[in-house]
Amino acid sequence: MIQSLKTIKNRIRSTENTEKVTAAMEMVSVAKLNKSEKSLLAIRPFVLNLDSIIRNLIGSEPLSTHTFLEPKIQTDRICLCVITSDSGLCGVYNNEVIRKAESFINSYGREKTGLVCVGRKGFNYFKKNNFKVTNAYVGLNGRFSDKVCVEIMNDLTEPFISGKVSQVYICYTHFKTALVCEQKVEKFLNIECDSQNKTNYILEPNKDLILNEILPKFISMKLRLIILESFTAEHSSRTVAMKAATDNAKELLQGLILLRNKVRQANITQEILEIISSSEALKG
């Protein structure tokens, strides 16, 4: 019983330490989530409205021939950018993105798909499983960087402009609420429009000059939005995972404390019985 009580005390101490760690990580994740969500909600309406305007614009007549609008028919190769996290402890966040990306790659053809990985988890998985990874960006740890965003954009647009790939896709996690996120594979290039959605505009000086000015900025802002969506979803998933871990630690701690009290009570009862037995034996 004495050894058992010592073991229980050690488990209680270990569980208390775990609870403190997960609670601290939850607080850090909440702070990162609030900061990332604020940036995301500030940019999302602007990019979505700009996307709608551009699609209406390119759907109008005459048809523009901007390089971002035309698929490159000289090749059937594509580029897929996969955005995951650099660290774990965020539930099924990484597994869901990787599963979505792998399913898309297998449906199109592994030999035809080049990967640009953002995040260590995705890079390690695809490299280990012999997928063709052309470039990787690791060490961001859920922190948005304009410099890295520009580098990623260049990695995605340069092969498309030069005709090395016919299309560019991005696999990421779309942030809806703190509890609801959705994994998506979204076409990044070429930009398409609904042929039925045509709006007549009066444009000055002309359509091509406007698109030449707007499209590169739009592509940059759209990539920024997608990265912020993924990072916000990552912080959200980690917050939920750490809260669940903290709650589980508290529940386990309550059970261990109850078990410790029962063991103590059993030890006291055993000692009382031994004293009474000794006293009765002396009375003999």
N, C-alpha and C positions, 0 to 999 in steps of 0.2 A: 504493500500500500504506500509506503514512504517513497519508493522509487517511482511508483505510478503517479503520485502527487507531484513529484519533481518534474516528471515528463510533461504533465499537464501544464504546470507553471511555465515551462520552457515554450510550449506551444502557444500559450496565452501571450507571452512576451513577443514571440515571433509574429503572431497574428496582429498584435497591436502595432508593431513596427510596419507591417505590410499595410495596415489601414492608414497609417500616417503618410506613407509614401504615395499610395493611390489617391488619397484625399488631396495631397499637395499637387500631384500630377493633374488631377481634375481641375483644381483652381487655375493652374497654368494654362491648361487647354481652354478653359472658359475665357480667360483673358485674351488668348490668341484668337479664339473663335469670334469674340466681340469685335476685335480690331479688323480681322479679315472680312467679317460679314458687313461691317460698316463700309469698307472699300468696295465690296462687291455690290451692295445695294445702291451705291452712288454711281457706279459705272454701268450697271445692267440696263436701266431704262434708255440711256443714251445710245448704247450699242444696238439694242433691239430696234429702236426707232430708226437709227441710221441704216440698219439692215433692211428694214421695210422700205425705206426711201430708195435705197440702191437697187433693190430687186424690182421695184416699180419703174425705176429709171431705165434699167437695162432691158426691161420688158417692153419699153416703148419703142417706136420706130424713129429713125432707122436703127437696125441692129449694130451694136458696137463690136469692135474686133480687138478689145483690150486683151493682153496676154493672160490676165487672171480669169477671163471669162471663157476661154477656149480650152477644151481638153486636148492633150497632146496625143494625137493618134499614131505617132511614129513608134510608140512603145506600149506594152500592156503592163508594165511594172507600176507599182504604186508605192507610196510612202505612208506609213502609219505612225503617228506620234502617240505614245502611251504614257499617261500621267499617273504615277503612283506616289507613295510616300518614301522617305528615306529611312524611317524607323517603323517599328511595329507598335503593338499595344493600342491598335485602333480598330479592333474587332475584325470584321470580314471585309473591310474597306479595300485592301489590296487584292484579296482573293477574287472579289467580284469584278474588279477592273481587269485583272489578268485573264480571268475566265472569259469575259466579254471580248477582249482583244484576241485571245487565242482562237475563239470560235470564228471571229471575223477573218483572221488570217487563214485558217483551215478552209473556210468557204471560198476564199479567193485564190489561194495557192501560196504555200510557204515560200516557194522559190521565186515568186513574183513580188514579194513584199519586203521592203526595207523598213527597219524600225528605228525610230528616234525615241529613246527612253528618257523620260523626266522622272527621276526618283530611283533610289537604289534598289528597292524591292522588285520593281518591274525589270530593271536592268539585270539583276542577278538571276532572276527566273529565266528570262529569254536567252541570256548568254549561256546559262547552264544547260538549257534544252536545245542548243545549237540553232537558234533562230538568227537571221541576219540582222545584227544591230549595227547601224552605220554611225551612230553617235549617241552619247548619253550625257545627261546632266544630273549630277548627284551632289548632295551636301546642301541643298536648299532648305531642308527641314521645315517646309511649309511657310517659308518667308519669301514673299514676292520680291523680285529684283528686276528693275527695268533693263539693266544691262544684259542679264541672262535671257530675258524675254526677247530682246532684239536678236541675240545669238540664235535662239530657237527659231525665230521667224525666218532668219536667213537660211537656216538648215532646211526649213520646210519649203521656202519659196524658190531657192536657187535651183534645186533639181527639177522643179516644175517648169520654171522659166526656160531652162536649158534643154528641156525635153527628155531628161533622164527618166522621169516618171510621168505618167499620164494624169494621175489624180493624187490628192493628199487628203488623208483622213486623220481625225484625232479621236482617241478613245479616252474618255475622262468621266468624272463623276459630277453630275449636275446637282447643285445644292438647292433643295426646295425649302425645307425647314430643318430645324436642329435634329429632328427625328426621322425625316424622310429625305433620302438622297437616291438618285437614279443614275445608273451607269449607261453611258451613251457612246456610240460610234457615229461621229458627225463628219460630214464632208466639209473640208476646209477649202480646197481648191480642186477643180475650177468652181467659180461662183455660178450657181444656176438660178433661174427664175421660173416662175409659173408662166407658161406661154399664154394662159388665159387671163393673167393679171396684167393688163396693159393700161397705162395711164398716159395721157398726152400732156407733155410739159412744154412750156416755152423756155428755152435754154439760151443763156448768154455766157460766154461767146459761142460755145457749141458743146455738144454732148461728149465728144471724145476728150476734149481738154478738161472738162469737169471730172470725168471718170479717171483720167490720168492723175489728177490731183487728189481725188477722194479715195480711190480704191486701196492704194498702199497704206493710207492711214486707217482705213476701215479694217483691213486685214490685221494690222498691228493691234488695234483696239479689240478686235474679236478674239485674238489669241490671248491678250491680257485678261479678258473676261473669262475665257475657258480655264486659264491657269488659276485665277482667283476662285472660280467655282470649285475646282478640284481641291485647292488648299483649304477653303472654308469647309468643304465636306469632310476633309481629313481631320480638321480640328473638331468638327462636330462628332465624328465617329469616335475619336479618342476620348472626348468628353463623356459620351454615353458609356463607352467601355470602362473608363476609370470610375464612373459613378456606380456602375454595376459591380465592379470589383470592390469598391469601398463598402457598398451595401452587403455584399456577400461576406466580407471580412467582419463587419459588425454582427451579422447573424451567426457566423461561426464563433465569434468571440463570446457572444451571449451563451451559446451552447457549452463552450469550454468552461466559462465561469460557473455555470450550473453544475457541470460535471465535477469541477474542483470542489464546490461546496458539498456535493454528495460524498465525495471521497473524504473530505475533512470530517463530515458527520460520521461516516463509517469508521474512521480512525478513532474519533472520540468515543464512539459507542464501544469499539473493541477494547480501548484502554479501560473504560469503566467496567466492562465485563471481566477483564483480567484482574482489576483491583478487587472487585466483589468476590471473584473466585479465590483469590489469594487470602482474602479476609475469612471466607468460609473455611478454607483449608486450615488456617491457623486456629480457628475455633474448634476444629476437628472433632 
